[in-house]
Amino acid sequence: MSDVNASSNDKQAWRASHPSAWVRFNHAVVTLCGRLASALFVTIAVMITYEVVARYLFLSPTIWVEDLSLLCQIWASCLGASWLLQHQALIRIDMLINHFGPRLRVVAEIWSLLVIALFSAWVTWYGSELVIESIAMNSASASMLGLPMWITKSAIPVGFGLLFIQCLTEAALVLTGHLQAAEEVNI
């Protein structure tokens, strides 16, 4: 297992020492987002385990686990998307692309990054509108906890904004000759 993680780290090590300050900064930010997403998923598991024990063993359910686990899940998913793209670990159907020559692979990679970037830009814009609307309406969750909805909805523009920036970074790297093979990611 450590050999797999070591080879995965080697594939990303060039980003941490890249001549471009932007690539190094982007790598650090995206790595932080990936670690934060992982920590949030672990936190979800702990919260749900606590809820199950509290509910079925002590007959004392909580009012906060549902809202907070949903909040953590949305934030973890949105923050983790840029990390997945950086590691070329988004869902890919590369059965056909593996048979392409180097130039056609670059074109296919740029095309897919463009599609993801356009979608991410649109979701970032629309998500920002949702956050602004939630703040204006002072909307809150329907549970007893009453968590302000803008906190949850903020994950959308933040996460997809990071994904958009990551698409641009990956496209620049591909165009400068850094076409990276897809990784098998094992956590």
C-alpha positions in Angstrom: 0.0 0.0 0.0 2.8 2.5 0.8 4.4 1.7 -2.6 1.2 2.7 -4.3 1.0 6.0 -2.3 4.7 6.7 -2.9 4.3 6.3 -6.7 1.2 8.6 -6.6 3.2 11.2 -4.6 6.1 10.9 -7.2 3.6 11.6 -10.0 2.6 14.9 -8.2 6.1 15.8 -6.8 7.0 17.8 -10.0 4.1 20.2 -9.3 5.5 21.1 -5.9 8.9 22.1 -7.4 7.6 23.4 -10.7 9.4 26.6 -12.0 6.1 28.5 -12.1 5.0 30.0 -8.8 1.4 29.6 -9.8 1.7 25.9 -10.3 3.4 25.5 -6.9 0.8 27.7 -5.2 -2.1 25.9 -7.0 -0.6 22.5 -6.0 -0.5 23.6 -2.4 -4.0 24.9 -2.3 -5.5 21.9 -4.1 -3.6 19.5 -1.9 -5.0 21.4 1.2 -8.5 21.1 -0.3 -8.0 17.4 -0.9 -6.9 16.8 2.7 -9.7 18.9 4.0 -12.2 16.9 1.9 -10.8 13.7 3.3 -11.0 15.0 6.9 -14.6 16.1 6.3 -15.5 12.6 5.0 -14.0 11.1 8.2 -15.9 13.6 10.3 -19.1 12.5 8.6 -18.4 8.9 9.5 -17.8 9.8 13.1 -20.9 11.9 13.3 -23.2 9.2 11.8 -21.6 6.6 14.0 -22.3 8.8 17.0 -25.9 9.3 15.9 -26.5 5.6 15.5 -25.2 4.9 18.9 -27.1 7.8 20.5 -30.3 6.8 18.8 -30.4 3.1 19.2 -28.3 2.5 22.3 -29.2 5.5 24.4 -32.6 6.3 22.7 -31.5 9.9 22.5 -31.2 11.1 18.9 -29.4 14.4 18.1 -30.8 17.4 16.3 -27.5 18.3 14.6 -26.1 15.2 12.9 -28.3 15.3 9.8 -27.6 19.0 9.0 -23.9 18.9 9.9 -23.2 15.7 8.0 -25.0 17.0 4.9 -23.0 20.3 5.2 -19.8 18.3 5.5 -20.7 16.1 2.6 -21.5 19.0 0.3 -18.3 20.8 1.2 -16.1 17.7 0.9 -17.5 16.8 -2.5 -17.1 20.4 -3.8 -13.6 20.8 -2.3 -12.4 17.4 -3.5 -13.3 18.0 -7.2 -10.2 20.1 -7.9 -8.0 17.6 -6.2 -9.5 14.8 -8.3 -8.8 16.8 -11.5 -5.2 17.5 -10.5 -4.7 13.8 -10.0 -6.5 13.0 -13.2 -8.8 10.9 -11.1 -12.2 12.2 -12.3 -14.3 9.5 -13.9 -12.8 9.0 -17.4 -13.6 6.8 -20.3 -10.2 6.5 -21.8 -10.7 3.3 -23.7 -10.5 5.2 -27.0 -8.1 7.9 -25.9 -5.4 5.3 -25.1 -5.2 4.5 -28.8 -4.7 8.1 -29.8 -1.4 9.5 -30.9 0.3 12.2 -28.8 -1.2 15.2 -30.7 -4.7 13.8 -30.7 -4.5 13.0 -26.9 -3.6 16.7 -26.3 -6.6 17.8 -28.4 -8.9 15.4 -26.5 -7.5 16.5 -23.1 -7.9 20.2 -23.9 -11.4 19.6 -25.2 -12.4 17.7 -22.0 -10.8 20.5 -19.8 -12.7 23.1 -21.8 -16.0 21.3 -21.3 -15.4 21.0 -17.6 -14.2 24.6 -17.3 -17.3 25.9 -19.1 -19.6 23.8 -16.9 -17.7 24.8 -13.7 -17.8 28.5 -14.7 -21.6 28.3 -15.2 -22.1 26.5 -11.9 -19.9 29.0 -10.1 -21.9 31.9 -11.4 -25.3 30.2 -10.7 -24.1 29.0 -7.2 -23.1 32.6 -6.4 -26.6 33.7 -7.3 -28.0 31.0 -4.9 -25.7 32.2 -2.1 -26.7 35.8 -2.6 -30.4 34.8 -2.7 -30.0 32.7 0.5 -28.4 35.6 2.3 -31.0 38.1 1.1 -33.9 35.8 2.2 -32.1 34.8 5.4 -33.1 31.2 4.6 -32.3 28.4 7.0 -32.5 24.6 7.0 -36.0 23.2 7.9 -34.6 21.1 10.8 -34.5 22.1 14.5 -30.9 23.2 14.1 -31.9 25.9 11.6 -28.5 26.2 10.0 -28.2 29.2 7.6 -28.4 27.9 4.0 -25.8 30.2 2.7 -23.2 28.3 4.6 -24.1 25.1 2.8 -24.7 26.8 -0.6 -21.3 28.6 -0.5 -19.6 25.2 -1.1 -21.0 25.3 -4.7 -19.3 28.5 -6.0 -16.2 27.9 -3.9 -15.8 24.3 -5.1 -16.7 24.8 -8.7 -14.6 28.0 -8.8 -11.6 26.0 -7.6 -12.4 23.3 -10.3 -12.6 26.1 -12.9 -9.2 27.4 -11.9 -7.8 23.9 -11.9 -9.1 23.3 -15.4 -7.2 26.4 -16.6 -4.1 25.3 -14.8 -4.3 21.8 -16.3 -4.9 23.2 -19.7 -1.9 25.5 -19.5 0.2 22.5 -18.3 -1.0 20.3 -21.2 -0.3 23.0 -23.7 3.3 23.4 -22.3 3.9 19.7 -22.7 3.0 18.3 -19.3 0.4 15.8 -20.4 -0.1 13.6 -17.3 -1.3 10.0 -17.4 -4.4 9.2 -15.4 -3.6 7.8 -12.0 -5.1 5.0 -10.0 -5.9 6.7 -6.8 -6.0 4.6 -3.6 -6.8 6.4 -0.4 
